[in-house]
Amino acid sequence: MNFELTDNPYPLRPRRVKRFRGHDEENIRRELSQILLRARSVASRSRAEFADGTDAYDVASMLIIRLASLTERPEFGPWAAMLTDDEINAIRTMRNIVAHAGYASMNDDIFWETVTRNVPELVERLLSYGE
């Protein structure tokens, strides 16, 4: 089979147009609900069990990463308006520490407080959007 130089086996396809804004809302609500469940799971354990290398610590790290990623999605705009700039900056800063700096630079007491108290309150507030 001979292809001429002008033949492209991988032609560009037009981008799909988003049609279902309700689908975005449903996905965001589902993700927020999962984040809340994970935060409650961590909070159900004792502070003494919360240390680098434990399952609870890993779950806490992942929920922070996922929450921060939501704040960066354009369709999250209406929910982001419910947060203060300080809250968004704190979420993103904690995500950066978890994802890039490693746990060695994490203050575990602040991390515990954030995941077990601040995140559930914040997510419950976000889930009230549109009710």
Backbone atoms as SQL, in Angstrom:
CREATE TABLE atoms (id INTEGER PRIMARY KEY, chain TEXT, resi INTEGER, resn TEXT, atom TEXT, x REAL, y REAL, z REAL);
INSERT INTO atoms VALUES
  (1, 'A', 1, 'MET', 'N', 0.845, -1.168, 0.000),
  (2, 'A', 1, 'MET', 'CA', 0.000, 0.000, 0.000),
  (3, 'A', 1, 'MET', 'C', 0.896, 1.238, 0.000),
  (4, 'A', 2, 'ASN', 'N', 0.740, 2.053, -1.008),
  (5, 'A', 2, 'ASN', 'CA', 1.558, 3.257, -1.133),
  (6, 'A', 2, 'ASN', 'C', 0.734, 4.486, -0.791),
  (7, 'A', 3, 'PHE', 'N', 1.307, 5.326, 0.037),
  (8, 'A', 3, 'PHE', 'CA', 0.674, 6.601, 0.370),
  (9, 'A', 3, 'PHE', 'C', 1.493, 7.713, -0.253),
  (10, 'A', 4, 'GLU', 'N', 0.805, 8.643, -0.808),
  (11, 'A', 4, 'GLU', 'CA', 1.499, 9.833, -1.275),
  (12, 'A', 4, 'GLU', 'C', 1.774, 10.704, -0.071),
  (13, 'A', 5, 'LEU', 'N', 2.697, 11.586, -0.201),
  (14, 'A', 5, 'LEU', 'CA', 3.053, 12.466, 0.912),
  (15, 'A', 5, 'LEU', 'C', 1.871, 13.301, 1.387),
  (16, 'A', 6, 'THR', 'N', 0.920, 13.543, 0.531),
  (17, 'A', 6, 'THR', 'CA', -0.226, 14.363, 0.921),
  (18, 'A', 6, 'THR', 'C', -1.293, 13.556, 1.653),
  (19, 'A', 7, 'ASP', 'N', -1.222, 12.235, 1.592),
  (20, 'A', 7, 'ASP', 'CA', -2.194, 11.405, 2.303),
  (21, 'A', 7, 'ASP', 'C', -1.881, 11.449, 3.795),
  (22, 'A', 8, 'ASN', 'N', -2.914, 11.638, 4.568),
  (23, 'A', 8, 'ASN', 'CA', -2.730, 11.695, 6.018),
  (24, 'A', 8, 'ASN', 'C', -3.562, 10.589, 6.651),
  (25, 'A', 9, 'PRO', 'N', -2.916, 9.597, 7.237),
  (26, 'A', 9, 'PRO', 'CA', -3.679, 8.513, 7.852),
  (27, 'A', 9, 'PRO', 'C', -4.376, 8.955, 9.141),
  (28, 'A', 10, 'TYR', 'N', -4.037, 10.126, 9.653),
  (29, 'A', 10, 'TYR', 'CA', -4.630, 10.653, 10.886),
  (30, 'A', 10, 'TYR', 'C', -5.245, 12.029, 10.632),
  (31, 'A', 11, 'PRO', 'N', -6.305, 12.070, 9.877),
  (32, 'A', 11, 'PRO', 'CA', -6.893, 13.383, 9.569),
  (33, 'A', 11, 'PRO', 'C', -7.484, 14.030, 10.818),
  (34, 'A', 12, 'LEU', 'N', -7.414, 15.328, 10.857),
  (35, 'A', 12, 'LEU', 'CA', -7.993, 16.062, 11.981),
  (36, 'A', 12, 'LEU', 'C', -9.508, 15.983, 11.916),
  (37, 'A', 13, 'ARG', 'N', -10.097, 15.790, 13.069),
  (38, 'A', 13, 'ARG', 'CA', -11.559, 15.784, 13.141),
  (39, 'A', 13, 'ARG', 'C', -11.999, 17.082, 13.803),
  (40, 'A', 14, 'PRO', 'N', -13.160, 17.568, 13.426),
  (41, 'A', 14, 'PRO', 'CA', -13.647, 18.777, 14.091),
  (42, 'A', 14, 'PRO', 'C', -13.940, 18.481, 15.561),
  (43, 'A', 15, 'ARG', 'N', -13.724, 19.475, 16.400),
  (44, 'A', 15, 'ARG', 'CA', -14.019, 19.319, 17.829),
  (45, 'A', 15, 'ARG', 'C', -15.508, 19.146, 18.031),
  (46, 'A', 16, 'ARG', 'N', -15.827, 18.352, 19.039),
  (47, 'A', 16, 'ARG', 'CA', -17.234, 18.186, 19.375),
  (48, 'A', 16, 'ARG', 'C', -17.708, 19.412, 20.133),
  (49, 'A', 17, 'VAL', 'N', -18.898, 19.807, 19.848),
  (50, 'A', 17, 'VAL', 'CA', -19.502, 20.932, 20.541),
  (51, 'A', 17, 'VAL', 'C', -20.196, 20.396, 21.778),
  (52, 'A', 18, 'LYS', 'N', -19.905, 21.011, 22.932),
  (53, 'A', 18, 'LYS', 'CA', -20.580, 20.587, 24.158),
  (54, 'A', 18, 'LYS', 'C', -22.043, 20.978, 24.083),
  (55, 'A', 19, 'ARG', 'N', -22.882, 20.014, 24.307),
  (56, 'A', 19, 'ARG', 'CA', -24.310, 20.273, 24.212),
  (57, 'A', 19, 'ARG', 'C', -25.018, 20.141, 25.546),
  (58, 'A', 20, 'PHE', 'N', -24.439, 19.430, 26.460),
  (59, 'A', 20, 'PHE', 'CA', -25.147, 19.068, 27.682),
  (60, 'A', 20, 'PHE', 'C', -24.529, 19.755, 28.898),
  (61, 'A', 21, 'ARG', 'N', -24.891, 20.984, 29.139),
  (62, 'A', 21, 'ARG', 'CA', -24.386, 21.684, 30.323),
  (63, 'A', 21, 'ARG', 'C', -24.830, 20.973, 31.597),
  (64, 'A', 22, 'GLY', 'N', -26.004, 20.367, 31.567),
  (65, 'A', 22, 'GLY', 'CA', -26.478, 19.620, 32.725),
  (66, 'A', 22, 'GLY', 'C', -25.569, 18.453, 33.057),
  (67, 'A', 23, 'HIS', 'N', -24.940, 17.883, 32.034),
  (68, 'A', 23, 'HIS', 'CA', -24.010, 16.783, 32.240),
  (69, 'A', 23, 'HIS', 'C', -22.801, 17.261, 33.048),
  (70, 'A', 24, 'ASP', 'N', -22.289, 18.455, 32.736),
  (71, 'A', 24, 'ASP', 'CA', -21.183, 19.023, 33.501),
  (72, 'A', 24, 'ASP', 'C', -21.572, 19.182, 34.960),
  (73, 'A', 25, 'GLU', 'N', -22.762, 19.703, 35.196),
  (74, 'A', 25, 'GLU', 'CA', -23.225, 19.893, 36.571),
  (75, 'A', 25, 'GLU', 'C', -23.328, 18.554, 37.294),
  (76, 'A', 26, 'GLU', 'N', -23.852, 17.569, 36.613),
  (77, 'A', 26, 'GLU', 'CA', -23.983, 16.239, 37.213),
  (78, 'A', 26, 'GLU', 'C', -22.610, 15.668, 37.569),
  (79, 'A', 27, 'ASN', 'N', -21.648, 15.816, 36.673),
  (80, 'A', 27, 'ASN', 'CA', -20.292, 15.314, 36.930),
  (81, 'A', 27, 'ASN', 'C', -19.635, 16.046, 38.092),
  (82, 'A', 28, 'ILE', 'N', -19.814, 17.341, 38.162),
  (83, 'A', 28, 'ILE', 'CA', -19.222, 18.116, 39.255),
  (84, 'A', 28, 'ILE', 'C', -19.857, 17.718, 40.578),
  (85, 'A', 29, 'ARG', 'N', -21.159, 17.587, 40.613),
  (86, 'A', 29, 'ARG', 'CA', -21.832, 17.160, 41.850),
  (87, 'A', 29, 'ARG', 'C', -21.374, 15.766, 42.279),
  (88, 'A', 30, 'ARG', 'N', -21.213, 14.874, 41.319),
  (89, 'A', 30, 'ARG', 'CA', -20.754, 13.523, 41.636),
  (90, 'A', 30, 'ARG', 'C', -19.344, 13.572, 42.215),
  (91, 'A', 31, 'GLU', 'N', -18.478, 14.360, 41.607),
  (92, 'A', 31, 'GLU', 'CA', -17.108, 14.475, 42.096),
  (93, 'A', 31, 'GLU', 'C', -17.072, 15.111, 43.480),
  (94, 'A', 32, 'LEU', 'N', -17.851, 16.156, 43.691),
  (95, 'A', 32, 'LEU', 'CA', -17.906, 16.780, 45.014),
  (96, 'A', 32, 'LEU', 'C', -18.406, 15.790, 46.067),
  (97, 'A', 33, 'SER', 'N', -19.394, 14.994, 45.709),
  (98, 'A', 33, 'SER', 'CA', -19.920, 13.988, 46.652),
  (99, 'A', 33, 'SER', 'C', -18.858, 12.954, 46.994),
  (100, 'A', 34, 'GLN', 'N', -18.075, 12.545, 46.010),
  (101, 'A', 34, 'GLN', 'CA', -17.001, 11.580, 46.269),
  (102, 'A', 34, 'GLN', 'C', -15.917, 12.190, 47.156),
  (103, 'A', 35, 'ILE', 'N', -15.603, 13.447, 46.934),
  (104, 'A', 35, 'ILE', 'CA', -14.619, 14.133, 47.771),
  (105, 'A', 35, 'ILE', 'C', -15.122, 14.193, 49.209),
  (106, 'A', 36, 'LEU', 'N', -16.389, 14.510, 49.385),
  (107, 'A', 36, 'LEU', 'CA', -16.975, 14.574, 50.726),
  (108, 'A', 36, 'LEU', 'C', -16.930, 13.211, 51.409),
  (109, 'A', 37, 'LEU', 'N', -17.259, 12.157, 50.691),
  (110, 'A', 37, 'LEU', 'CA', -17.195, 10.807, 51.268),
  (111, 'A', 37, 'LEU', 'C', -15.776, 10.455, 51.696),
  (112, 'A', 38, 'ARG', 'N', -14.810, 10.829, 50.883),
  (113, 'A', 38, 'ARG', 'CA', -13.410, 10.548, 51.231),
  (114, 'A', 38, 'ARG', 'C', -12.977, 11.344, 52.463),
  (115, 'A', 39, 'ALA', 'N', -13.398, 12.595, 52.537),
  (116, 'A', 39, 'ALA', 'CA', -13.047, 13.409, 53.707),
  (117, 'A', 39, 'ALA', 'C', -13.668, 12.825, 54.970),
  (118, 'A', 40, 'ARG', 'N', -14.897, 12.381, 54.880),
  (119, 'A', 40, 'ARG', 'CA', -15.550, 11.765, 56.041),
  (120, 'A', 40, 'ARG', 'C', -14.881, 10.452, 56.420),
  (121, 'A', 41, 'SER', 'N', -14.400, 9.725, 55.421),
  (122, 'A', 41, 'SER', 'CA', -13.684, 8.481, 55.695),
  (123, 'A', 41, 'SER', 'C', -12.409, 8.751, 56.496),
  (124, 'A', 42, 'VAL', 'N', -11.683, 9.781, 56.105),
  (125, 'A', 42, 'VAL', 'CA', -10.471, 10.157, 56.834),
  (126, 'A', 42, 'VAL', 'C', -10.844, 10.609, 58.247),
  (127, 'A', 43, 'ALA', 'N', -11.892, 11.409, 58.369),
  (128, 'A', 43, 'ALA', 'CA', -12.305, 11.943, 59.674),
  (129, 'A', 43, 'ALA', 'C', -12.809, 10.855, 60.611),
  (130, 'A', 44, 'SER', 'N', -13.203, 9.726, 60.071),
  (131, 'A', 44, 'SER', 'CA', -13.703, 8.639, 60.923),
  (132, 'A', 44, 'SER', 'C', -12.572, 7.928, 61.662),
  (133, 'A', 45, 'ARG', 'N', -11.360, 8.225, 61.325),
  (134, 'A', 45, 'ARG', 'CA', -10.192, 7.629, 61.984),
  (135, 'A', 45, 'ARG', 'C', -9.624, 8.623, 62.989),
  (136, 'A', 46, 'SER', 'N', -8.778, 8.142, 63.839),
  (137, 'A', 46, 'SER', 'CA', -8.188, 9.041, 64.834),
  (138, 'A', 46, 'SER', 'C', -7.030, 9.821, 64.223),
  (139, 'A', 47, 'ARG', 'N', -6.729, 10.941, 64.819),
  (140, 'A', 47, 'ARG', 'CA', -5.606, 11.764, 64.366),
  (141, 'A', 47, 'ARG', 'C', -4.307, 10.966, 64.455),
  (142, 'A', 48, 'ALA', 'N', -4.200, 10.090, 65.451),
  (143, 'A', 48, 'ALA', 'CA', -2.990, 9.282, 65.633),
  (144, 'A', 48, 'ALA', 'C', -2.749, 8.342, 64.453),
  (145, 'A', 49, 'GLU', 'N', -3.802, 7.957, 63.762),
  (146, 'A', 49, 'GLU', 'CA', -3.687, 7.061, 62.605),
  (147, 'A', 49, 'GLU', 'C', -3.336, 7.805, 61.323),
  (148, 'A', 50, 'PHE', 'N', -3.299, 9.121, 61.388),
  (149, 'A', 50, 'PHE', 'CA', -3.099, 9.942, 60.196),
  (150, 'A', 50, 'PHE', 'C', -1.633, 10.333, 60.092),
  (151, 'A', 51, 'ALA', 'N', -0.888, 9.585, 59.281),
  (152, 'A', 51, 'ALA', 'CA', 0.537, 9.861, 59.098),
  (153, 'A', 51, 'ALA', 'C', 0.942, 9.432, 57.698),
  (154, 'A', 52, 'ASP', 'N', 2.016, 10.017, 57.220),
  (155, 'A', 52, 'ASP', 'CA', 2.545, 9.668, 55.908),
  (156, 'A', 52, 'ASP', 'C', 2.705, 8.151, 55.812),
  (157, 'A', 53, 'GLY', 'N', 2.200, 7.590, 54.720),
  (158, 'A', 53, 'GLY', 'CA', 2.302, 6.158, 54.510),
  (159, 'A', 53, 'GLY', 'C', 1.048, 5.381, 54.861),
  (160, 'A', 54, 'THR', 'N', 0.103, 6.038, 55.523),
  (161, 'A', 54, 'THR', 'CA', -1.148, 5.355, 55.853),
  (162, 'A', 54, 'THR', 'C', -2.159, 5.547, 54.733),
  (163, 'A', 55, 'ASP', 'N', -3.130, 4.657, 54.689),
  (164, 'A', 55, 'ASP', 'CA', -4.189, 4.783, 53.687),
  (165, 'A', 55, 'ASP', 'C', -4.928, 6.105, 53.831),
  (166, 'A', 56, 'ALA', 'N', -5.214, 6.504, 55.074),
  (167, 'A', 56, 'ALA', 'CA', -5.956, 7.748, 55.305),
  (168, 'A', 56, 'ALA', 'C', -5.194, 8.951, 54.748),
  (169, 'A', 57, 'TYR', 'N', -3.895, 8.958, 54.901),
  (170, 'A', 57, 'TYR', 'CA', -3.072, 10.061, 54.399),
  (171, 'A', 57, 'TYR', 'C', -3.111, 10.105, 52.879),
  (172, 'A', 58, 'ASP', 'N', -3.049, 8.929, 52.267),
  (173, 'A', 58, 'ASP', 'CA', -3.114, 8.860, 50.803),
  (174, 'A', 58, 'ASP', 'C', -4.478, 9.296, 50.288),
  (175, 'A', 59, 'VAL', 'N', -5.551, 8.884, 50.965),
  (176, 'A', 59, 'VAL', 'CA', -6.900, 9.308, 50.578),
  (177, 'A', 59, 'VAL', 'C', -7.024, 10.819, 50.711),
  (178, 'A', 60, 'ALA', 'N', -6.506, 11.370, 51.790),
  (179, 'A', 60, 'ALA', 'CA', -6.553, 12.819, 52.004),
  (180, 'A', 60, 'ALA', 'C', -5.798, 13.553, 50.896),
  (181, 'A', 61, 'SER', 'N', -4.659, 13.031, 50.522),
  (182, 'A', 61, 'SER', 'CA', -3.873, 13.650, 49.455),
  (183, 'A', 61, 'SER', 'C', -4.650, 13.654, 48.143),
  (184, 'A', 62, 'MET', 'N', -5.262, 12.523, 47.830),
  (185, 'A', 62, 'MET', 'CA', -5.995, 12.427, 46.566),
  (186, 'A', 62, 'MET', 'C', -7.211, 13.344, 46.561),
  (187, 'A', 63, 'LEU', 'N', -7.922, 13.447, 47.672),
  (188, 'A', 63, 'LEU', 'CA', -9.108, 14.308, 47.664),
  (189, 'A', 63, 'LEU', 'C', -8.716, 15.771, 47.500),
  (190, 'A', 64, 'ILE', 'N', -7.588, 16.170, 48.032),
  (191, 'A', 64, 'ILE', 'CA', -7.113, 17.547, 47.839),
  (192, 'A', 64, 'ILE', 'C', -6.753, 17.773, 46.369),
  (193, 'A', 65, 'ILE', 'N', -6.083, 16.812, 45.758),
  (194, 'A', 65, 'ILE', 'CA', -5.722, 16.936, 44.348),
  (195, 'A', 65, 'ILE', 'C', -6.978, 17.046, 43.485),
  (196, 'A', 66, 'ARG', 'N', -7.969, 16.218, 43.774),
  (197, 'A', 66, 'ARG', 'CA', -9.196, 16.230, 42.967),
  (198, 'A', 66, 'ARG', 'C', -10.010, 17.498, 43.184),
  (199, 'A', 67, 'LEU', 'N', -10.054, 17.988, 44.421),
  (200, 'A', 67, 'LEU', 'CA', -10.769, 19.232, 44.693),
  (201, 'A', 67, 'LEU', 'C', -10.096, 20.396, 43.971),
  (202, 'A', 68, 'ALA', 'N', -8.784, 20.438, 44.035),
  (203, 'A', 68, 'ALA', 'CA', -8.055, 21.514, 43.351),
  (204, 'A', 68, 'ALA', 'C', -8.273, 21.449, 41.842),
  (205, 'A', 69, 'SER', 'N', -8.312, 20.250, 41.285),
  (206, 'A', 69, 'SER', 'CA', -8.508, 20.150, 39.841),
  (207, 'A', 69, 'SER', 'C', -9.888, 20.652, 39.433),
  (208, 'A', 70, 'LEU', 'N', -10.883, 20.464, 40.297),
  (209, 'A', 70, 'LEU', 'CA', -12.212, 21.009, 39.994),
  (210, 'A', 70, 'LEU', 'C', -12.178, 22.526, 39.885),
  (211, 'A', 71, 'THR', 'N', -11.422, 23.175, 40.761),
  (212, 'A', 71, 'THR', 'CA', -11.393, 24.644, 40.765),
  (213, 'A', 71, 'THR', 'C', -10.780, 25.208, 39.493),
  (214, 'A', 72, 'GLU', 'N', -10.103, 24.370, 38.722),
  (215, 'A', 72, 'GLU', 'CA', -9.447, 24.832, 37.503),
  (216, 'A', 72, 'GLU', 'C', -10.279, 24.578, 36.250),
  (217, 'A', 73, 'ARG', 'N', -11.390, 23.896, 36.391),
  (218, 'A', 73, 'ARG', 'CA', -12.243, 23.587, 35.236),
  (219, 'A', 73, 'ARG', 'C', -13.185, 24.756, 34.956),
  (220, 'A', 74, 'PRO', 'N', -13.304, 25.175, 33.696),
  (221, 'A', 74, 'PRO', 'CA', -14.159, 26.321, 33.374),
  (222, 'A', 74, 'PRO', 'C', -15.618, 26.106, 33.779),
  (223, 'A', 75, 'GLU', 'N', -16.116, 24.885, 33.664),
  (224, 'A', 75, 'GLU', 'CA', -17.510, 24.630, 34.011),
  (225, 'A', 75, 'GLU', 'C', -17.764, 24.690, 35.515),
  (226, 'A', 76, 'PHE', 'N', -16.697, 24.791, 36.311),
  (227, 'A', 76, 'PHE', 'CA', -16.818, 24.923, 37.759),
  (228, 'A', 76, 'PHE', 'C', -17.092, 26.376, 38.163),
  (229, 'A', 77, 'GLY', 'N', -17.072, 27.292, 37.214),
  (230, 'A', 77, 'GLY', 'CA', -17.230, 28.728, 37.472),
  (231, 'A', 77, 'GLY', 'C', -18.329, 29.108, 38.447),
  (232, 'A', 78, 'PRO', 'N', -19.569, 28.621, 38.257),
  (233, 'A', 78, 'PRO', 'CA', -20.637, 29.002, 39.197),
  (234, 'A', 78, 'PRO', 'C', -20.355, 28.565, 40.630),
  (235, 'A', 79, 'TRP', 'N', -19.695, 27.422, 40.791),
  (236, 'A', 79, 'TRP', 'CA', -19.358, 26.947, 42.134),
  (237, 'A', 79, 'TRP', 'C', -18.191, 27.759, 42.700),
  (238, 'A', 80, 'ALA', 'N', -17.230, 28.074, 41.857),
  (239, 'A', 80, 'ALA', 'CA', -16.063, 28.837, 42.308),
  (240, 'A', 80, 'ALA', 'C', -16.478, 30.189, 42.864),
  (241, 'A', 81, 'ALA', 'N', -17.566, 30.743, 42.339),
  (242, 'A', 81, 'ALA', 'CA', -18.052, 32.029, 42.829),
  (243, 'A', 81, 'ALA', 'C', -18.511, 31.946, 44.281),
  (244, 'A', 82, 'MET', 'N', -18.745, 30.727, 44.770),
  (245, 'A', 82, 'MET', 'CA', -19.158, 30.538, 46.168),
  (246, 'A', 82, 'MET', 'C', -17.963, 30.481, 47.116),
  (247, 'A', 83, 'LEU', 'N', -16.759, 30.449, 46.564),
  (248, 'A', 83, 'LEU', 'CA', -15.542, 30.358, 47.365),
  (249, 'A', 83, 'LEU', 'C', -14.819, 31.692, 47.378),
  (250, 'A', 84, 'THR', 'N', -14.127, 31.941, 48.459),
  (251, 'A', 84, 'THR', 'CA', -13.303, 33.145, 48.520),
  (252, 'A', 84, 'THR', 'C', -11.994, 32.881, 47.782),
  (253, 'A', 85, 'ASP', 'N', -11.320, 33.950, 47.406),
  (254, 'A', 85, 'ASP', 'CA', -10.008, 33.800, 46.781),
  (255, 'A', 85, 'ASP', 'C', -9.053, 33.070, 47.717),
  (256, 'A', 86, 'ASP', 'N', -9.136, 33.361, 49.015),
  (257, 'A', 86, 'ASP', 'CA', -8.276, 32.691, 49.987),
  (258, 'A', 86, 'ASP', 'C', -8.536, 31.184, 50.024),
  (259, 'A', 87, 'GLU', 'N', -9.803, 30.783, 49.922),
  (260, 'A', 87, 'GLU', 'CA', -10.117, 29.353, 49.927),
  (261, 'A', 87, 'GLU', 'C', -9.560, 28.659, 48.685),
  (262, 'A', 88, 'ILE', 'N', -9.733, 29.278, 47.536),
  (263, 'A', 88, 'ILE', 'CA', -9.214, 28.682, 46.298),
  (264, 'A', 88, 'ILE', 'C', -7.693, 28.611, 46.351),
  (265, 'A', 89, 'ASN', 'N', -7.057, 29.676, 46.808),
  (266, 'A', 89, 'ASN', 'CA', -5.591, 29.674, 46.908),
  (267, 'A', 89, 'ASN', 'C', -5.099, 28.633, 47.900),
  (268, 'A', 90, 'ALA', 'N', -5.798, 28.456, 49.009),
  (269, 'A', 90, 'ALA', 'CA', -5.401, 27.459, 50.007),
  (270, 'A', 90, 'ALA', 'C', -5.517, 26.050, 49.443),
  (271, 'A', 91, 'ILE', 'N', -6.599, 25.773, 48.722),
  (272, 'A', 91, 'ILE', 'CA', -6.785, 24.450, 48.106),
  (273, 'A', 91, 'ILE', 'C', -5.656, 24.176, 47.119),
  (274, 'A', 92, 'ARG', 'N', -5.360, 25.137, 46.274),
  (275, 'A', 92, 'ARG', 'CA', -4.329, 24.948, 45.253),
  (276, 'A', 92, 'ARG', 'C', -2.936, 24.846, 45.868),
  (277, 'A', 93, 'THR', 'N', -2.687, 25.618, 46.907),
  (278, 'A', 93, 'THR', 'CA', -1.388, 25.545, 47.579),
  (279, 'A', 93, 'THR', 'C', -1.187, 24.179, 48.220),
  (280, 'A', 94, 'MET', 'N', -2.224, 23.688, 48.902),
  (281, 'A', 94, 'MET', 'CA', -2.115, 22.379, 49.527),
  (282, 'A', 94, 'MET', 'C', -1.933, 21.294, 48.467),
  (283, 'A', 95, 'ARG', 'N', -2.650, 21.416, 47.350),
  (284, 'A', 95, 'ARG', 'CA', -2.463, 20.462, 46.250),
  (285, 'A', 95, 'ARG', 'C', -1.021, 20.481, 45.758),
  (286, 'A', 96, 'ASN', 'N', -0.449, 21.664, 45.612),
  (287, 'A', 96, 'ASN', 'CA', 0.926, 21.762, 45.134),
  (288, 'A', 96, 'ASN', 'C', 1.904, 21.100, 46.098),
  (289, 'A', 97, 'ILE', 'N', 1.669, 21.264, 47.389),
  (290, 'A', 97, 'ILE', 'CA', 2.534, 20.619, 48.382),
  (291, 'A', 97, 'ILE', 'C', 2.392, 19.104, 48.273),
  (292, 'A', 98, 'VAL', 'N', 1.148, 18.631, 48.225),
  (293, 'A', 98, 'VAL', 'CA', 0.896, 17.186, 48.143),
  (294, 'A', 98, 'VAL', 'C', 1.487, 16.604, 46.865),
  (295, 'A', 99, 'ALA', 'N', 1.258, 17.268, 45.738),
  (296, 'A', 99, 'ALA', 'CA', 1.628, 16.693, 44.447),
  (297, 'A', 99, 'ALA', 'C', 3.089, 16.923, 44.059),
  (298, 'A', 100, 'HIS', 'N', 3.677, 18.022, 44.516),
  (299, 'A', 100, 'HIS', 'CA', 4.996, 18.370, 44.006),
  (300, 'A', 100, 'HIS', 'C', 6.093, 18.415, 45.062),
  (301, 'A', 101, 'ALA', 'N', 5.793, 18.898, 46.251),
  (302, 'A', 101, 'ALA', 'CA', 6.835, 19.081, 47.256),
  (303, 'A', 101, 'ALA', 'C', 7.062, 17.827, 48.088),
  (304, 'A', 102, 'GLY', 'N', 6.100, 16.948, 48.058),
  (305, 'A', 102, 'GLY', 'CA', 6.228, 15.745, 48.870),
  (306, 'A', 102, 'GLY', 'C', 5.727, 15.982, 50.273),
  (307, 'A', 103, 'TYR', 'N', 5.497, 14.908, 50.938),
  (308, 'A', 103, 'TYR', 'CA', 4.906, 14.977, 52.272),
  (309, 'A', 103, 'TYR', 'C', 5.848, 15.558, 53.313),
  (310, 'A', 104, 'ALA', 'N', 7.142, 15.541, 53.053),
  (311, 'A', 104, 'ALA', 'CA', 8.102, 16.025, 54.042),
  (312, 'A', 104, 'ALA', 'C', 7.848, 17.483, 54.417),
  (313, 'A', 105, 'SER', 'N', 7.332, 18.269, 53.476),
  (314, 'A', 105, 'SER', 'CA', 7.103, 19.681, 53.768),
  (315, 'A', 105, 'SER', 'C', 5.679, 19.949, 54.253),
  (316, 'A', 106, 'MET', 'N', 4.876, 18.906, 54.433),
  (317, 'A', 106, 'MET', 'CA', 3.488, 19.056, 54.865),
  (318, 'A', 106, 'MET', 'C', 3.409, 19.128, 56.390),
  (319, 'A', 107, 'ASN', 'N', 2.668, 20.094, 56.883),
  (320, 'A', 107, 'ASN', 'CA', 2.360, 20.158, 58.311),
  (321, 'A', 107, 'ASN', 'C', 1.149, 19.244, 58.530),
  (322, 'A', 108, 'ASP', 'N', 1.378, 18.101, 59.143),
  (323, 'A', 108, 'ASP', 'CA', 0.321, 17.096, 59.265),
  (324, 'A', 108, 'ASP', 'C', -0.868, 17.567, 60.096),
  (325, 'A', 109, 'ASP', 'N', -0.634, 18.426, 61.077),
  (326, 'A', 109, 'ASP', 'CA', -1.749, 18.942, 61.877),
  (327, 'A', 109, 'ASP', 'C', -2.668, 19.832, 61.031),
  (328, 'A', 110, 'ILE', 'N', -2.068, 20.686, 60.223),
  (329, 'A', 110, 'ILE', 'CA', -2.862, 21.546, 59.344),
  (330, 'A', 110, 'ILE', 'C', -3.563, 20.703, 58.283),
  (331, 'A', 111, 'PHE', 'N', -2.856, 19.722, 57.749),
  (332, 'A', 111, 'PHE', 'CA', -3.434, 18.844, 56.745),
  (333, 'A', 111, 'PHE', 'C', -4.652, 18.104, 57.314),
  (334, 'A', 112, 'TRP', 'N', -4.511, 17.556, 58.512),
  (335, 'A', 112, 'TRP', 'CA', -5.614, 16.851, 59.183),
  (336, 'A', 112, 'TRP', 'C', -6.816, 17.783, 59.365),
  (337, 'A', 113, 'GLU', 'N', -6.567, 18.958, 59.877),
  (338, 'A', 113, 'GLU', 'CA', -7.632, 19.938, 60.111),
  (339, 'A', 113, 'GLU', 'C', -8.329, 20.314, 58.801),
  (340, 'A', 114, 'THR', 'N', -7.551, 20.513, 57.781),
  (341, 'A', 114, 'THR', 'CA', -8.115, 20.883, 56.478),
  (342, 'A', 114, 'THR', 'C', -9.024, 19.788, 55.942),
  (343, 'A', 115, 'VAL', 'N', -8.542, 18.555, 55.962),
  (344, 'A', 115, 'VAL', 'CA', -9.282, 17.442, 55.370),
  (345, 'A', 115, 'VAL', 'C', -10.494, 17.050, 56.203),
  (346, 'A', 116, 'THR', 'N', -10.380, 17.100, 57.521),
  (347, 'A', 116, 'THR', 'CA', -11.477, 16.618, 58.372),
  (348, 'A', 116, 'THR', 'C', -12.502, 17.683, 58.742),
  (349, 'A', 117, 'ARG', 'N', -12.120, 18.951, 58.646),
  (350, 'A', 117, 'ARG', 'CA', -13.066, 20.015, 59.023),
  (351, 'A', 117, 'ARG', 'C', -13.360, 20.993, 57.895),
  (352, 'A', 118, 'ASN', 'N', -12.310, 21.567, 57.325),
  (353, 'A', 118, 'ASN', 'CA', -12.503, 22.613, 56.319),
  (354, 'A', 118, 'ASN', 'C', -13.080, 22.079, 55.010),
  (355, 'A', 119, 'VAL', 'N', -12.538, 20.976, 54.519),
  (356, 'A', 119, 'VAL', 'CA', -13.019, 20.440, 53.245),
  (357, 'A', 119, 'VAL', 'C', -14.482, 20.016, 53.329),
  (358, 'A', 120, 'PRO', 'N', -14.904, 19.260, 54.344),
  (359, 'A', 120, 'PRO', 'CA', -16.333, 18.900, 54.388),
  (360, 'A', 120, 'PRO', 'C', -17.258, 20.120, 54.420),
  (361, 'A', 121, 'GLU', 'N', -16.916, 21.145, 55.194),
  (362, 'A', 121, 'GLU', 'CA', -17.751, 22.347, 55.255),
  (363, 'A', 121, 'GLU', 'C', -17.809, 23.017, 53.893),
  (364, 'A', 122, 'LEU', 'N', -16.656, 23.128, 53.257),
  (365, 'A', 122, 'LEU', 'CA', -16.577, 23.778, 51.956),
  (366, 'A', 122, 'LEU', 'C', -17.359, 22.990, 50.898),
  (367, 'A', 123, 'VAL', 'N', -17.207, 21.678, 50.872),
  (368, 'A', 123, 'VAL', 'CA', -17.885, 20.853, 49.877),
  (369, 'A', 123, 'VAL', 'C', -19.397, 20.850, 50.112),
  (370, 'A', 124, 'GLU', 'N', -19.818, 20.794, 51.359),
  (371, 'A', 124, 'GLU', 'CA', -21.265, 20.872, 51.640),
  (372, 'A', 124, 'GLU', 'C', -21.840, 22.188, 51.144),
  (373, 'A', 125, 'ARG', 'N', -21.083, 23.257, 51.316),
  (374, 'A', 125, 'ARG', 'CA', -21.521, 24.568, 50.799),
  (375, 'A', 125, 'ARG', 'C', -21.622, 24.533, 49.284),
  (376, 'A', 126, 'LEU', 'N', -20.637, 23.936, 48.613),
  (377, 'A', 126, 'LEU', 'CA', -20.667, 23.844, 47.162),
  (378, 'A', 126, 'LEU', 'C', -21.827, 22.975, 46.669),
  (379, 'A', 127, 'LEU', 'N', -22.103, 21.902, 47.370),
  (380, 'A', 127, 'LEU', 'CA', -23.205, 21.033, 46.963),
  (381, 'A', 127, 'LEU', 'C', -24.563, 21.707, 47.116),
  (382, 'A', 128, 'SER', 'N', -24.634, 22.766, 47.908),
  (383, 'A', 128, 'SER', 'CA', -25.897, 23.492, 48.061),
  (384, 'A', 128, 'SER', 'C', -26.166, 24.404, 46.872),
  (385, 'A', 129, 'TYR', 'N', -25.196, 24.546, 45.964),
  (386, 'A', 129, 'TYR', 'CA', -25.370, 25.407, 44.802),
  (387, 'A', 129, 'TYR', 'C', -26.583, 24.933, 43.986),
  (388, 'A', 130, 'GLY', 'N', -27.452, 25.853, 43.672),
  (389, 'A', 130, 'GLY', 'CA', -28.597, 25.561, 42.830),
  (390, 'A', 130, 'GLY', 'C', -29.783, 24.935, 43.537),
  (391, 'A', 131, 'GLU', 'N', -29.683, 24.748, 44.835),
  (392, 'A', 131, 'GLU', 'CA', -30.817, 24.139, 45.560),
  (393, 'A', 131, 'GLU', 'C', -31.853, 25.179, 45.905);
